[in-house]
Amino acid sequence: MSLMPQTVSAKDIQRNYRRVFDLAKKTKQPVVVLTNNKPDVAIIDAQELDAMKSQLEELELHDVLRIVQEYKKDKKEGRLIEAESVLDLIKPKK
């Protein structure tokens, strides 16, 4: 993904929406719509959005697996504590 996304004004969308949609589809990059020179929304190809969702789900699963592995390791090494509240996690009981 490019560091500098394509941008268009809200008026460009009103006047040339098809050109903007085609740009998003062709480049597979988001097109950021500016309102009063500030980013407002982004237009992205639907297939790219689905791919991004799939990547996010995969990353979340990897994160969960990593957390489970850390839990198992900590449990095996006896580093777990019993907490009755979040405050116990900040200042564990002795």
PLY file of the C-alpha trace (Angstrom):
ply
format ascii 1.0
element vertex 94
property float x
property float y
property float z
element edge 93
property int vertex1
property int vertex2
end_header
0.00 0.00 0.00
1.31 3.42 -0.88
2.20 5.76 1.97
0.42 8.65 0.26
-3.13 7.65 -0.66
-4.98 9.12 -3.59
-7.28 11.93 -2.48
-10.30 13.54 -4.06
-12.67 16.23 -2.94
-16.29 15.61 -2.07
-17.18 17.66 -5.15
-15.10 15.28 -7.31
-17.28 12.44 -6.04
-20.43 14.33 -6.97
-19.13 15.19 -10.44
-17.00 12.16 -11.35
-17.93 9.31 -9.03
-17.34 6.66 -11.71
-13.75 7.87 -12.31
-13.05 7.71 -8.57
-14.59 4.24 -8.24
-12.56 3.02 -11.22
-9.39 4.46 -9.66
-10.00 2.52 -6.44
-10.70 -0.68 -8.37
-7.73 -0.28 -10.74
-5.10 0.63 -8.14
-6.51 -1.61 -5.37
-5.72 1.31 -3.05
-8.12 3.39 -0.96
-9.15 6.76 -2.32
-9.60 9.25 0.52
-12.43 11.76 0.13
-11.68 15.18 1.56
-14.35 17.46 2.95
-13.12 20.98 3.70
-9.59 19.70 3.03
-9.85 17.10 5.81
-10.10 13.31 5.35
-13.73 12.29 5.68
-14.17 8.78 4.23
-12.28 6.30 2.08
-13.47 4.40 -0.96
-11.94 0.95 -1.33
-12.47 -1.92 -3.75
-14.79 -4.51 -2.18
-12.39 -7.40 -2.89
-9.57 -5.48 -1.20
-11.80 -4.87 1.82
-12.53 -8.60 2.07
-8.82 -9.38 1.80
-8.04 -6.87 4.55
-10.71 -8.42 6.78
-9.23 -11.89 6.20
-5.74 -10.65 7.05
-7.02 -9.02 10.24
-8.81 -12.21 11.31
-5.63 -14.23 10.70
-3.55 -11.77 12.74
-6.09 -11.92 15.56
-5.93 -15.73 15.57
-2.13 -15.67 15.70
-2.34 -13.24 18.61
-4.76 -15.50 20.50
-2.51 -18.52 19.94
0.50 -16.56 21.21
-1.43 -15.54 24.34
-2.48 -19.14 25.00
1.12 -20.30 24.63
2.29 -17.61 27.07
-0.43 -18.67 29.52
0.63 -22.32 29.35
4.29 -21.39 29.86
3.49 -19.10 32.81
1.25 -21.76 34.36
3.94 -24.42 34.01
6.52 -22.10 35.59
4.15 -21.15 38.44
4.04 -17.46 37.56
0.25 -17.09 37.61
-1.52 -15.22 40.37
-5.13 -15.32 41.49
-6.70 -11.90 41.14
-10.00 -10.83 42.61
-9.95 -7.49 40.78
-7.95 -5.51 38.28
-6.25 -3.78 41.21
-4.73 -7.14 42.20
-2.99 -7.23 38.83
-1.43 -3.84 39.46
-0.33 -4.62 43.02
-0.38 -8.41 43.54
-1.11 -9.93 46.94
1.82 -11.45 48.81
0 1
1 2
2 3
3 4
4 5
5 6
6 7
7 8
8 9
9 10
10 11
11 12
12 13
13 14
14 15
15 16
16 17
17 18
18 19
19 20
20 21
21 22
22 23
23 24
24 25
25 26
26 27
27 28
28 29
29 30
30 31
31 32
32 33
33 34
34 35
35 36
36 37
37 38
38 39
39 40
40 41
41 42
42 43
43 44
44 45
45 46
46 47
47 48
48 49
49 50
50 51
51 52
52 53
53 54
54 55
55 56
56 57
57 58
58 59
59 60
60 61
61 62
62 63
63 64
64 65
65 66
66 67
67 68
68 69
69 70
70 71
71 72
72 73
73 74
74 75
75 76
76 77
77 78
78 79
79 80
80 81
81 82
82 83
83 84
84 85
85 86
86 87
87 88
88 89
89 90
90 91
91 92
92 93
